Amino acid sequence: MDIIPKEHVMLQPIVCILDEVNAGLVEKIINQSKTDKIYPRHDLGVVINSQGGKVEPGIRLVRHLENLQKNDVFIDLRIYNAVSMAAVIALAIRGGYREMERDGTLLLHTGSFLLQPSDIDNEGIVGSRLKKEISDYKDLFSEILKRFPKLHSDNHRMATLAATGWLRLSAPECLELELVDQLF
């Protein structure tokens, strides 16, 4: 048995999404991943137990994680509960090992957007910032669903999502639909 000197042991950095997804959390995660000097061919762990959050920062985090993956960083995922934007982040992570707590829930939401007075111009037209956020989320949501053929081709579940805007999946359902590799 080889003994590896302590200074050569690389512990896997872990990102925890345990609160609302917002600009402050996303900025902290991005800065931490730069500080941790995540190198190609190394792993990053992501733990999610979140009730969701804001779309724009969530999309920014998804794009950051995708960039890490393009640079050969392997991302392993552990889900306890993931709701709305947190569920989108969870499903956006590709390629690594994906596990979910047996009693966990994945709750997909087609999105809701807060319309602010500043989003409406003098003619009563919704401005480009909100339109872009809605468009970006729709595109990402659609792209993610297509990555999971068993879910995407399930007419009953897709009809539920389309009709209500929500789709609740238990951990066993996530395993059956191949959204996760294992339950813990």
SEKE-65488 format. One record per residue: residue number from 0; residue in three letters; x, y, z of N, C-alpha, C in turn. Coordinates in pm, whole numbers, plus 32768, in hexadecimal, padded with zeros to 4 digits. Layout:
   n res  n.x  n.y  n.z ca.x ca.y ca.z  c.x  c.y  c.z
 NUM ALA    X    Y    Z    X    Y    Z    X    Y    Z
...
END
This chain:
   n res  n.x  n.y  n.z ca.x ca.y ca.z  c.x  c.y  c.z
   0 MET 8055 7F8A 8000 8000 8000 8000 8059 807C 8000
   1 ASP 803E 80D8 7FA3 8089 8155 7F9D 804D 81BA 7FFE
   2 ILE 80A5 8205 803B 8077 8272 8091 8096 82F4 8049
   3 ILE 802F 8341 8034 803F 83C0 7FEB 805B 842D 8051
   4 PRO 80C7 8479 803D 80E3 84E6 809B 806D 8547 80A4
   5 LYS 8055 8579 811B 7FE2 85D0 8136 7FDB 8646 80D7
   6 GLU 804F 867F 80B5 804D 86F6 805D 8022 86D6 7FCF
   7 HIS 801C 8655 7FA9 7FF1 862F 7F23 7F60 8603 7F1C
   8 VAL 7F1F 85FA 7F8E 7E93 85D1 7F91 7E3D 864A 7F6F
   9 MET 7DEA 863D 7F0A 7D92 86AA 7EDF 7D05 8689 7F0A
  10 LEU 7CD1 86D4 7F69 7C48 86C0 7F92 7BEB 8700 7F2C
  11 GLN 7B7D 86BF 7F14 7B1C 86F2 7EB4 7AD8 876E 7EEC
  12 PRO 7AE3 87E0 7EA6 7A97 8856 7ED2 7A01 8838 7EC8
  13 ILE 79B6 8871 7F24 7926 885A 7F26 78DD 88DF 7F26
  14 VAL 7879 88E9 7ECF 7821 895E 7EC9 779D 8935 7F07
  15 CYS 7770 8981 7F69 76F1 8962 7FAB 768A 89CD 7F88
  16 ILE 761B 89A1 7F51 75AA 89FB 7F35 753D 89D2 7F97
  17 LEU 753D 8A18 8008 74E4 89F2 8076 747C 8A5D 8092
  18 ASP 7486 8ACB 804F 742A 8B3B 8063 73EE 8B63 7FDD
  19 GLU 73AD 8BD5 7FDF 7375 8C0C 7F64 73E5 8C2C 7F01
  20 VAL 73CF 8C07 7E84 742D 8C2B 7E1B 741A 8CC0 7DFF
  21 ASN 7483 8D0E 7E1B 747C 8D9E 7E01 7504 8DCF 7DD4
  22 ALA 750E 8E4E 7DB1 758A 8E85 7D7B 75FF 8E76 7DDC
  23 GLY 75E6 8E8E 7E5E 7651 8E83 7EC1 7688 8DF6 7ECC
  24 LEU 762F 8D93 7ED0 765A 8D07 7ED9 76A9 8CDF 7E5D
  25 VAL 7675 8D03 7DE9 76B8 8CDD 7D6C 7742 8D1D 7D63
  26 GLU 774C 8D9B 7D87 77CD 8DE1 7D85 7830 8D9C 7DE3
  27 LYS 77FF 8D76 7E58 7853 8D31 7EBA 7885 8CAB 7E82
  28 ILE 782C 8C60 7E42 7852 8BDE 7E08 78B9 8BF0 7D99
  29 ILE 78A1 8C50 7D41 78FF 8C68 7CD2 7987 8C93 7D08
  30 ASN 7988 8CEE 7D67 7A07 8D1A 7DA2 7A4E 8CA8 7DEA
  31 GLN 7A03 8C55 7E31 7A40 8BE5 7E79 7A7D 8B81 7E17
  32 SER 7A39 8B6A 7DA6 7A71 8B0A 7D46 7AF2 8B40 7D09
  33 LYS 7B00 8BC3 7D00 7B7F 8BFE 7CD1 7BEA 8BF1 7D3D
  34 THR 7BC4 8C07 7DBA 7C21 8BFD 7E2B 7C52 8B6E 7E3C
  35 ASP 7BF7 8B0D 7E2A 7C1B 8A7F 7E3A 7C73 8A4D 7DC9
  36 LYS 7C87 8AA0 7D63 7CDA 8A7A 7CF0 7CB3 89F0 7CBC
  37 ILE 7C3A 89E7 7C8E 7C07 8968 7C59 7C48 8951 7BD1
  38 TYR 7C93 88E6 7BC8 7CE1 88CA 7B51 7C9B 8862 7AFA
  39 PRO 7CBE 885F 7A79 7C88 87F5 7A23 7CA6 876B 7A5D
  40 ARG 7C4D 8710 7A43 7C55 8685 7A6F 7C4C 8674 7B07
  41 HIS 7C16 86D5 7B49 7BFB 86CA 7BD8 7B64 86CE 7BED
  42 ASP 7B3D 86A6 7C61 7AAE 86A1 7C81 7A82 871B 7CD1
  43 LEU 7A03 8738 7CC2 79C1 879D 7D13 7940 875D 7D43
  44 GLY 7923 8768 7DC2 78A6 8734 7DF7 7841 87A5 7E05
  45 VAL 77C5 878B 7DDE 775A 87ED 7DF0 76ED 87AA 7E43
  46 VAL 76C9 87EA 7EB1 7660 87BA 7F0A 75ED 881D 7F02
  47 ILE 7574 87EA 7EE7 74FF 8842 7EDA 7492 8818 7F3C
  48 ASN 7468 8878 7F8D 73F4 886B 7FE4 73B7 88F7 7FEA
  49 SER 736E 891B 7F80 7342 89A6 7F6F 72B4 89AD 7F3A
  50 GLN 726F 8A13 7F66 71E6 8A2C 7F39 71E1 8A82 7EBA
  51 GLY 7253 8A95 7E79 7254 8ADF 7DFC 7289 8B6A 7E0F
  52 GLY 725B 8BC4 7DBA 728B 8C4D 7DC3 727C 8C98 7D41
  53 LYS 72D2 8CF7 7D2F 72CB 8D54 7CBF 7302 8D14 7C3F
  54 VAL 72BF 8D34 7BD0 72E1 8CF9 7B4F 7367 8D2C 7B1A
  55 GLU 7379 8DAE 7B15 73F1 8DE6 7AD6 7472 8DB3 7B19
  56 PRO 747F 8DB9 7B9E 74F8 8D82 7BDB 7502 8CEA 7BC9
  57 GLY 7491 8CA5 7BCA 7492 8C14 7BB4 74CA 8BF0 7B2C
  58 ILE 74A1 8C39 7AC6 74D5 8C20 7A3F 756B 8C3E 7A3C
  59 ARG 7594 8CA7 7A80 7623 8CC8 7A86 7672 8C56 7AC5
  60 LEU 763E 8C19 7B2F 7681 8BA9 7B6F 7686 8B30 7B11
  61 VAL 7619 8B14 7ACD 7617 8AA6 7A6C 7684 8ABB 7A04
  62 ARG 768E 8B32 79CD 76F4 8B4F 7966 7781 8B40 799F
  63 HIS 7794 8B69 7A1B 7818 8B59 7A5B 783B 8AC5 7A69
  64 LEU 77DD 8A75 7A99 77F5 89E6 7AA8 780E 89A4 7A21
  65 GLU 77C5 89CE 79BB 77DB 8998 7934 7868 89BA 7903
  66 ASN 7897 8A33 791F 791F 8A59 78F8 7987 8A04 793F
  67 LEU 7971 89E8 79BF 79CC 898F 7A06 79CF 8906 79C4
  68 GLN 7959 88D4 799F 7951 8850 7961 7995 884E 78D8
  69 LYS 798B 88BB 788F 79D0 88C4 780D 7A67 88BD 781F
  70 ASN 7A96 88E2 7896 7B25 88DC 78B7 7B49 885C 7901
  71 ASP 7AFB 87F3 78E9 7B15 876E 7920 7B0E 8765 79B7
  72 VAL 7ABD 87B7 79F6 7AA1 87A8 7A84 7A27 874E 7A90
  73 PHE 7A35 86E3 7ADD 79C7 8686 7AEE 7976 86B1 7B68
  74 ILE 78F5 86BF 7B56 789F 86EF 7BC2 7845 867D 7BF1
  75 ASP 7854 865A 7C6F 77FE 85F7 7CAE 7791 8641 7CFB
  76 LEU 7719 860C 7CF6 76A4 8650 7D2D 7663 85FD 7D9A
  77 ARG 763C 863F 7E06 75F0 8600 7E72 7576 8659 7E8C
  78 ILE 7500 8620 7E78 7482 866C 7E89 743A 863A 7F06
  79 TYR 7412 8699 7F59 73B8 867B 7FC9 732C 86A4 7F9E
  80 ASN 7319 8722 7F82 729E 8757 7F47 72C8 87C7 7EE9
  81 ALA 7289 87CC 7E77 72A9 8836 7E16 7225 8864 7DD9
  82 VAL 7207 88E3 7DEF 718A 891D 7DC2 71A6 898D 7D5F
  83 SER 7155 8993 7CF6 7156 8A01 7C96 71E2 8A19 7C5E
  84 MET 721F 8A8D 7C76 72A2 8AAC 7C3B 730C 8A4C 7C6C
  85 ALA 7303 8A1E 7CE8 7363 89BC 7D1C 7358 8938 7CCF
  86 ALA 72DF 8911 7CA8 72CC 8897 7C59 7308 88A7 7BCE
  87 VAL 72F9 891D 7B94 7334 8938 7B11 73CD 892F 7B19
  88 ILE 7406 8968 7B82 7497 8961 7B95 74C2 88CF 7BA2
  89 ALA 7478 8882 7BF2 7499 87F5 7C06 7498 87A8 7B81
  90 LEU 7432 87BE 7B31 7426 8774 7AB4 7484 87A8 7A48
  91 ALA 74B6 8821 7A59 7513 8859 79F6 759F 881C 7A03
  92 ILE 75BD 87E6 7A77 7641 87AC 7A8F 7649 8725 7A48
  93 ARG 76AD 8717 79F2 76BA 869C 79A2 773A 8651 79C2
  94 GLY 773C 85D4 799C 77B7 8589 7995 77EA 854B 7A15
  95 GLY 77D0 8584 7A88 7803 854A 7B04 779F 84E8 7B3F
  96 TYR 77BE 84BE 7BB6 7767 8461 7BFD 76F8 84AF 7C41
  97 ARG 767D 8480 7C37 7608 84C7 7C6A 75BF 846E 7CCD
  98 GLU 75B2 849C 7D48 7568 844D 7DAB 7505 84A6 7DF4
  99 MET 749E 8463 7E2D 7431 84AD 7E6C 7405 8465 7EEA
 100 GLU 73E4 84B4 7F50 73B1 847B 7FCC 732D 8431 7FB0
 101 ARG 731D 83BC 7FEE 72A5 836A 7FD8 7222 83B3 7FEC
 102 ASP 721E 840D 804C 71A4 8458 8067 71A5 84E1 8025
 103 GLY 7205 84F9 7FCF 7211 857B 7F8E 71A7 8592 7F24
 104 THR 719D 860F 7EFB 713C 8638 7E96 717F 8694 7E32
 105 LEU 715F 8680 7DB5 7187 86DC 7D4B 7105 871A 7D17
 106 LEU 70FB 879C 7D21 7081 87E1 7CFA 70A1 8843 7C8A
 107 LEU 707E 881B 7C11 7096 8870 7B9D 7028 88D7 7B8F
 108 HIS 704F 894E 7B68 6FF1 89BD 7B58 7012 8A04 7AD7
 109 THR 6FAD 8A1D 7A87 6FC6 8A5F 7A06 6FEE 8AF0 7A17
 110 GLY 6FE5 8B23 7A92 7018 8BAA 7AAE 6FAB 8C0E 7ACB
 111 SER 6FCE 8C6C 7B20 6F78 8CE1 7B38 6FD6 8D58 7B43
 112 PHE 6FA8 8DC7 7B16 6FFE 8E3D 7B0B 6FB9 8EB3 7B4A
 113 LEU 7003 8EFA 7B9D 6FCF 8F6D 7BE3 6FD8 8FE7 7B88
 114 LEU 6F65 901E 7B69 6F60 9095 7B14 6F6B 9110 7B6E
 115 GLN 6FD2 915F 7B57 6FEA 91D8 7BA5 6FBE 9251 7B53
 116 PRO 6F98 92BD 7B96 6F72 9337 7B4B 6FDD 9363 7AE7
 117 SER 705B 934E 7B0B 70C8 9376 7AB0 70CF 931F 7A33
 118 ASP 7088 92AC 7A34 7087 9254 79BF 7024 9281 7954
 119 ILE 6FD3 92E5 7973 6F6C 9313 7915 6F8C 93A2 78EB
 120 ASP 6F8E 93B8 7868 6FAC 9440 783B 6F2D 9497 783A
 121 ASN 6F39 9510 780B 6EC9 9571 780D 6E53 9546 77B8
 122 GLU 6E6B 94F1 7754 6DFE 94C0 76FF 6DC0 9440 7735
 123 GLY 6DEE 9413 77A9 6DB7 9399 77E4 6DF1 931A 77AC
 124 ILE 6E66 9322 776D 6EA6 92AD 7730 6F13 9278 778E
 125 VAL 6F16 91F4 779D 6F7B 91B5 77F1 7003 91C4 77AE
 126 GLY 7065 91EE 77FE 70EA 9209 77CA 713A 918E 77A6
 127 SER 71AB 91A6 7768 71FE 913B 7731 7242 90E6 779D
 128 ARG 7262 911F 7813 72A5 90D2 787B 724F 905B 78A6
 129 LEU 71D1 9074 78C5 7178 900A 78F1 715B 8FA8 787E
 130 LYS 7147 8FDB 7807 7130 8F82 7795 71A7 8F24 7780
 131 LYS 7221 8F5A 778F 7299 8F07 777E 72A0 8E9D 77EC
 132 GLU 7283 8EC4 7869 7287 8E65 78D8 7224 8DF3 78C0
 133 ILE 71AB 8E15 7894 7145 8DAF 7879 7172 8D54 7806
 134 SER 71A6 8D8F 779C 71D4 8D43 7728 7248 8CE7 774D
 135 ASP 72AA 8D1C 7799 731D 8CCC 77C2 72F1 8C54 7817
 136 TYR 7293 8C6C 7873 7264 8C00 78C9 7219 8B96 7878
 137 LYS 71C0 8BC3 781F 7175 8B64 77CB 71D5 8B0E 7779
 138 ASP 723B 8B4D 773E 729C 8B03 76EC 72E9 8A9E 773F
 139 LEU 7318 8AC9 77B5 7363 8A6E 780D 730A 89FC 783C
 140 PHE 7291 8A1A 7866 7233 89B5 7897 7218 894D 782A
 141 SER 71FF 897C 77B1 71E4 8922 7740 725F 88CB 7720
 142 GLU 72D3 8909 771F 7350 88C0 7703 7367 8852 776C
 143 ILE 734E 8872 77E9 7362 8811 7854 7300 879C 7848
 144 LEU 7283 87B8 782E 7221 874C 7820 7249 86EB 77B1
 145 LYS 727F 871F 7744 72A7 86C9 76D4 731C 866F 76F5
 146 ARG 736B 8691 775C 73DC 863E 7786 73B0 85BD 77C9
 147 PHE 7333 85BA 77F2 72FF 8547 783C 728B 850A 77EE
 148 PRO 72A9 84B3 778E 7242 847E 7734 71CF 8437 7779
 149 LYS 71EA 83F2 77E6 717B 83AB 782A 7117 840F 7864
 150 LEU 7146 847E 7896 70ED 84E6 78C9 70AB 8532 7856
 151 HIS 70FC 8559 77F6 70CB 85AA 7786 7060 8561 7734
 152 SER 706B 84DC 772D 700A 848F 76DE 6F94 845B 7730
 153 ASP 6F90 847B 77B1 6F23 8450 7807 6EAE 84B2 77F6
 154 ASN 6E4F 848E 77A3 6DE0 84E9 7781 6D90 8516 77FA
 155 HIS 6D77 84BC 7857 6D28 84E0 78CD 6D71 854A 7922
 156 ARG 6DF1 8532 793C 6E3C 8592 798E 6E4E 8617 7945
 157 MET 6E66 8613 78C4 6E76 8690 7879 6DF2 86DD 7872
 158 ALA 6D82 8694 786A 6CFF 86D6 786B 6CE5 8717 78F2
 159 THR 6D0B 86D4 795E 6CFC 870E 79E4 6D4F 878D 79F1
 160 LEU 6DCA 8789 79C3 6E21 87FE 79C7 6DE7 8871 7975
 161 ALA 6DB7 8852 78FE 6D7E 88B9 78A7 6CFD 88F4 78E1
 162 ALA 6CAA 88A0 791C 6C28 88CE 794E 6C33 891D 79D0
 163 THR 6C8D 88F2 7A29 6C94 8930 7AAD 6D0D 898A 7AC1
 164 GLY 6D73 8977 7A6E 6DF0 89C0 7A7F 6E4D 897F 7AE3
 165 TRP 6E22 8910 7B20 6E71 88CA 7B85 6E75 8834 7B68
 166 LEU 6EE3 87F4 7B8E 6EEC 8762 7B88 6F3D 8733 7BFF
 167 ARG 6EFA 86EC 7C5A 6F3B 86B7 7CD3 6F68 8629 7CB6
 168 LEU 6FE8 860F 7CCF 701F 8589 7CBA 7060 8559 7D3C
 169 SER 7038 84E3 7D67 7076 84A6 7DDD 70FF 8470 7DB5
 170 ALA 714F 844F 7E18 71D3 8416 7DFB 71C9 8394 7DA9
 171 PRO 716E 8336 7DCD 7162 82BE 7D79 713A 82DE 7CE8
 172 GLU 70E4 8344 7CD5 70C1 836B 7C4C 713A 83A4 7C03
 173 CYS 718B 83F2 7C49 7204 842A 7C0B 7264 83BB 7BE1
 174 LEU 726D 8353 7C33 72C1 82E0 7C10 7288 8297 7B96
 175 GLU 7206 827F 7B97 71C2 823B 7B27 71D4 8289 7AA4
 176 LEU 71CE 830D 7AAB 71DA 8362 7A35 726B 837F 7A0F
 177 GLU 72C9 8345 7A5B 7359 8355 7A43 7388 83E6 7A53
 178 LEU 7345 842F 7AAD 7372 84B5 7ACF 73E4 84AC 7B35
 179 VAL 73E8 843F 7B82 7454 8425 7BE1 7483 8395 7BCD
 180 ASP 74FD 837B 7BFD 7539 82F5 7BEE 751B 829A 7C64
 181 GLN 7505 82D6 7CD9 74F5 8285 7D51 74AE 82D6 7DBC
 182 LEU 746B 828C 7E17 742E 82CA 7E8D 7485 82A8 7F05
 183 PHE 7487 8303 7F66 74D3 82E9 7FE1 7479 82FA 805A
END
